[in-house]
């Protein structure tokens, strides 16, 4: 049975098609005479339903997806931590550690690729890579005492997190942009505090912060996997 849907602020044809497991063309064809470039909020449209599975909806195990994303986000914060430790101490393994850290965006993108395709996976990979590169630059600036550069990089870091939240919501309406942005902002604040504690040799605070960072990373992983399960599980 087709759905009668009332248009809400922020809706796009792509998001509606993904949410209701149909296609943009099918929605347009079901609503002749409607200009979707200038559709008012509250306008009722028809969203056609089909018994045919979408080509973009692969078969998958929800529990395996959840475990995979949890592992990737744990690796994300673990290798970030090891990079902070190496940078703060001037360890000779810094470049090798950064290289391993920057594999994480590719691994994350590969987990999303079956659901969202090559282009969207590549976009997410670049956003996460930028997130990590800015973080490394920020730690280096803080260690050097360059507060002007550190402040500039921190602004870039938060802007990048906003882009990540916006992008995830654009491909999956079940990942709320506001709540995921808030989680990312919390992640950045704790990671900065972790780096500052390490640079100040406050190891007890540093370790306590990492415990919270790890817990919060798992929340972000679950937000993404939960959104994918709602969007694609049959």
C-alpha positions as CSV (number, residue, x, y, z in Angstrom):
1,X,0.0,0.0,0.0
2,X,1.3,3.5,-0.9
3,X,2.1,6.0,1.9
4,X,0.6,9.5,2.1
5,X,3.4,11.5,3.5
6,X,3.4,15.1,4.8
7,X,6.6,16.9,3.8
8,X,8.8,18.1,6.6
9,X,11.6,20.7,6.9
10,X,14.8,19.2,5.6
11,X,13.2,16.5,3.5
12,X,14.8,15.6,0.1
13,X,13.6,13.1,-2.5
14,X,16.8,11.1,-1.9
15,X,16.3,10.8,1.8
16,X,12.6,9.8,1.4
17,X,13.5,7.2,-1.2
18,X,16.1,5.7,1.1
19,X,13.9,5.8,4.2
20,X,10.9,4.2,2.5
21,X,13.0,1.8,0.3
22,X,11.8,3.1,-3.0
23,X,13.4,5.3,-5.7
24,X,13.4,9.0,-6.5
25,X,11.9,8.3,-10.0
26,X,9.1,6.3,-8.4
27,X,8.2,9.1,-6.1
28,X,8.2,11.7,-8.9
29,X,6.1,9.5,-11.2
30,X,3.6,9.0,-8.4
31,X,3.1,12.7,-7.9
32,X,2.5,14.2,-11.4
33,X,2.2,18.0,-11.4
34,X,4.2,18.5,-8.2
35,X,7.3,20.7,-8.5
36,X,9.7,19.0,-6.1
37,X,12.2,21.9,-6.4
38,X,9.8,24.2,-4.5
39,X,7.5,22.0,-2.5
40,X,5.9,23.6,0.7
41,X,6.3,22.1,4.1
42,X,3.1,20.2,5.0
43,X,2.3,19.3,1.4
44,X,1.0,15.7,1.1
45,X,2.7,13.5,-1.4
46,X,2.4,9.8,-2.4
47,X,5.3,7.5,-1.6
48,X,4.9,4.3,-3.6
49,X,5.7,1.0,-1.9
50,X,7.2,-2.0,-3.7
51,X,7.7,-5.6,-2.7
52,X,10.9,-5.7,-4.7
53,X,14.1,-5.2,-2.7
54,X,16.3,-2.2,-3.5
55,X,19.5,-3.0,-5.4
56,X,21.3,-0.9,-2.8
57,X,20.0,-3.0,0.1
58,X,22.5,-5.9,0.6
59,X,21.9,-8.9,2.7
60,X,23.7,-8.5,6.0
61,X,23.8,-9.6,9.6
62,X,22.8,-6.8,11.9
63,X,24.9,-8.3,14.8
64,X,28.0,-8.6,12.5
65,X,27.5,-5.0,11.3
66,X,27.2,-3.8,14.9
67,X,30.4,-5.6,15.9
68,X,32.3,-4.4,12.8
69,X,31.5,-0.7,13.4
70,X,32.2,-1.1,17.1
71,X,35.6,-2.5,16.3
72,X,36.4,0.2,13.8
73,X,35.4,3.0,16.2
74,X,37.4,1.4,19.0
75,X,40.4,1.3,16.6
76,X,39.7,4.9,15.7
77,X,40.1,6.2,19.3
78,X,42.9,3.6,20.2
79,X,45.2,4.6,17.3
80,X,44.4,8.3,18.0
81,X,45.5,7.8,21.5
82,X,48.7,6.0,20.5
83,X,49.4,8.8,18.1
84,X,48.9,11.4,20.9
85,X,51.3,9.4,23.1
86,X,54.0,9.1,20.4
87,X,53.7,12.8,19.5
88,X,53.8,14.0,23.1
89,X,56.9,11.9,23.9
90,X,58.7,12.3,20.5
91,X,58.7,8.6,20.0
92,X,60.4,7.2,16.9
93,X,57.3,5.2,16.0
94,X,55.2,8.4,15.3
95,X,55.1,8.1,11.5
96,X,54.3,4.4,11.6
97,X,51.6,5.0,14.1
98,X,50.1,7.8,12.0
99,X,50.2,5.5,9.0
100,X,48.1,2.9,10.8
101,X,45.7,5.5,12.2
102,X,45.0,6.8,8.7
103,X,44.0,3.3,7.5
104,X,41.0,3.7,9.7
105,X,39.0,6.0,7.4
106,X,39.5,3.4,4.5
107,X,38.3,0.6,6.8
108,X,35.2,2.6,7.8
109,X,34.4,3.5,4.2
110,X,34.6,-0.2,3.2
111,X,32.1,-1.0,5.9
112,X,29.6,1.6,4.4
113,X,30.3,0.9,0.7
114,X,27.9,-2.1,0.4
115,X,25.0,0.1,1.6
116,X,25.8,3.5,0.1
117,X,28.0,2.9,-2.9
118,X,31.5,3.9,-4.0
119,X,31.0,7.7,-4.1
120,X,29.3,8.1,-0.7
121,X,31.9,5.8,0.9
122,X,34.7,7.8,-0.6
123,X,33.1,11.0,0.7
124,X,32.9,9.6,4.2
125,X,36.5,8.3,4.0
126,X,37.7,11.8,3.1
127,X,35.8,13.4,6.0
128,X,37.1,11.0,8.6
129,X,40.6,11.3,7.1
130,X,40.4,15.1,7.5
131,X,39.2,14.7,11.0
132,X,42.3,12.7,11.9
133,X,44.7,14.9,10.0
134,X,43.4,18.0,11.7
135,X,43.7,16.3,15.1
136,X,47.4,15.4,14.5
137,X,48.1,19.0,13.4
138,X,46.3,20.3,16.5
139,X,48.4,18.1,18.8
140,X,51.6,19.3,17.1
141,X,50.6,22.9,17.4
142,X,49.7,22.5,21.1
143,X,53.1,20.8,21.8
144,X,54.9,23.6,20.0
145,X,52.9,26.2,22.0
146,X,51.5,27.8,18.9
147,X,48.1,28.9,20.3
148,X,47.1,30.9,17.3
149,X,47.4,27.9,15.0
150,X,45.9,25.6,17.5
151,X,42.8,27.8,17.8
152,X,42.4,27.9,14.0
153,X,42.8,24.1,13.7
154,X,40.3,23.5,16.5
155,X,37.7,25.6,14.5
156,X,38.4,23.5,11.4
157,X,38.0,20.4,13.5
158,X,34.6,21.3,14.7
159,X,33.5,22.4,11.2
160,X,34.6,19.0,9.9
161,X,32.6,17.2,12.6
162,X,29.5,19.2,11.6
163,X,30.1,18.0,8.0
164,X,30.4,14.4,9.1
165,X,27.0,14.6,11.0
166,X,25.3,16.4,8.1
167,X,26.6,13.9,5.5
168,X,25.6,10.8,7.6
169,X,22.1,12.2,8.0
170,X,21.9,13.0,4.3
171,X,22.5,9.3,3.3
172,X,20.6,7.9,6.3
173,X,17.6,9.8,7.8
174,X,17.7,7.4,10.8
175,X,21.0,9.0,12.0
176,X,19.8,12.3,13.4
177,X,22.1,15.1,12.5
178,X,21.8,17.1,15.7
179,X,22.4,14.2,18.1
180,X,25.3,12.8,16.1
181,X,26.9,16.2,15.8
182,X,26.6,16.6,19.6
183,X,28.3,13.2,20.0
184,X,31.1,14.3,17.7
185,X,31.5,17.6,19.6
186,X,31.8,15.6,22.8
187,X,34.3,13.3,21.2
188,X,36.5,16.3,20.1
189,X,36.3,17.9,23.5
190,X,37.4,14.8,25.3
191,X,40.1,14.0,22.8
192,X,41.5,17.5,23.1
193,X,41.5,17.2,26.9
194,X,43.2,13.8,26.6
195,X,46.0,15.3,24.5
196,X,46.4,18.3,26.9
197,X,46.6,15.9,29.9
198,X,49.2,13.8,28.1
199,X,51.3,16.9,27.2
200,X,51.1,18.0,30.8
201,X,52.2,14.6,32.1
202,X,48.8,14.2,33.9
203,X,48.6,10.5,33.3
204,X,45.8,9.6,35.7
205,X,43.5,12.2,34.1
206,X,44.7,11.1,30.6
207,X,43.7,7.5,31.3
208,X,40.4,8.4,32.9
209,X,39.5,10.5,29.9
210,X,40.4,7.6,27.5
211,X,37.9,5.3,29.4
212,X,35.2,7.8,28.6
213,X,36.3,8.3,25.0
214,X,36.1,4.6,24.4
215,X,32.6,4.3,25.8
216,X,31.4,7.3,23.7
217,X,33.0,5.9,20.6
218,X,30.9,2.8,21.0
219,X,27.8,5.0,21.2
220,X,28.7,6.6,17.9
221,X,29.3,3.2,16.3
222,X,25.9,2.0,17.6
223,X,24.2,5.1,16.3
224,X,25.5,4.4,12.8
225,X,24.8,0.7,12.8
226,X,21.4,1.2,14.3
227,X,20.5,3.7,11.6
228,X,21.7,1.3,8.9
229,X,19.7,-1.6,10.4
230,X,16.5,0.6,10.4
231,X,17.1,1.7,6.9
232,X,18.0,-1.6,5.2
233,X,16.9,-4.6,7.4
234,X,13.8,-6.3,6.0
